[in-house]
Amino acid sequence: MLPSLFVAHGLPTLATEPHRYGRFLGVLASRLPKPRAIVVFSSHWEAAPQRIGSAVFYETIHDFFGYQDELYEVRYPAQGDIALALQIRRQLEEQGIACELDDRRGLDHGAWIVLKLMYAHADIPVVSMSVNPGLVPEEQYRIGRALAGLRDQRVLIVGSGGTVHNLGKLAWQENEADDWAIAFDEWLSECLETWDMDRLFRYDLEAPFAREAVPRGEHLAPLLIAMGAAHQGKKAKLLHRQYQYGSLSLSCWMFG
């Protein structure tokens, strides 16, 4: 059985610039059994109800601006998996979760940056998934739980977002991590490692600096989904954590 993963995608420049975190993700992928397919929930595809990517081949979406030209030339030519997309729709509908197929949307940078750093050859079929930041944490977790059985079928479930993601708080000249970002991440780590869902589902009321760390829910939703996919085992392990520009967290969690 494969684990499920939460992988922070950081800034788009991770795709083209040498970085310790990028090297870590490549090593992590090499140590996991090779999946037959990857299901990736990206914080940069917001939709309601739940969308399921069913493209035969995915276009690479460069949904950012102001970066060097080379970044806009990056392509990740992933192939889709229509049979898996249909299976995901069936499993979600069986749990009463409204969803729709989408055969037009490509891979946004929340998805393709993580995939490129982990599986550079784009030789594994992909099913992209949206997130809905309007759902409460329990509902996000429930989506992951509905797909938990895929892990037995050599499908890697990946949530791509960020535990601390507030672009308005970035300190562009700063290398040291901000105390408030560390405080939130440490509180979150305690909840994940003890699988304390009562506290986690109330993070917005109980976590220190929750409003600063999570101004909107879209970047934390993939973590809750990935966690739900490992509900049966209830094991969480922090594999990596560092920060960009003071507070943008680059963390990777393994569940199951």
Stockholm file with secondary structure:
# STOCKHOLM 1.0

chainA/1-256         MLPSLFVAHGLPTLATEPHRYGRFLGVLASRLPKPRAIVVFSSHWEAAPQRIGSAVFYETIHDFFGYQDELYEVRYPAQGDIALALQIRRQLEEQGIACELDDRRGLDHGAWIVLKLMYAHADIPVVSMSVNPGLVPEEQYRIGRALAGLRDQRVLIVGSGGTVHNLGKLAWQENEADDWAIAFDEWLSECLETWDMDRLFRYDLEAPFAREAVPRGEHLAPLLIAMGAAHQGKKAKLLHRQYQYGSLSLSCWMFG
#=GR chainA/1-256 SS CCCEEEEECCCGGGGTSCCHHHHHHHHHHHHSCCCSEEEEEEEEEECSSEEEECCSBCCBCCCCCSSCHHHHTCCCCCBBCHHHHHHHHHHHHHTTCCEEEESSCCBCHHHHHHHHHHCTTCCSCEEEEEECTTSCHHHHHHHHHHTGGGGGGTEEEEEEECSSCCGGGCCTTCCSCCHHHHHHHHHHHHHHHTTCHHHHTTHHHHSTTHHHHCSSSTTTHHHHHHHHTTTTTCCEEEEEEEEETTTEEEEEEEEC
#=GC SS_cons         CCCEEEEECCCGGGGTSCCHHHHHHHHHHHHSCCCSEEEEEEEEEECSSEEEECCSBCCBCCCCCSSCHHHHTCCCCCBBCHHHHHHHHHHHHHTTCCEEEESSCCBCHHHHHHHHHHCTTCCSCEEEEEECTTSCHHHHHHHHHHTGGGGGGTEEEEEEECSSCCGGGCCTTCCSCCHHHHHHHHHHHHHHHTTCHHHHTTHHHHSTTHHHHCSSSTTTHHHHHHHHTTTTTCCEEEEEEEEETTTEEEEEEEEC
//
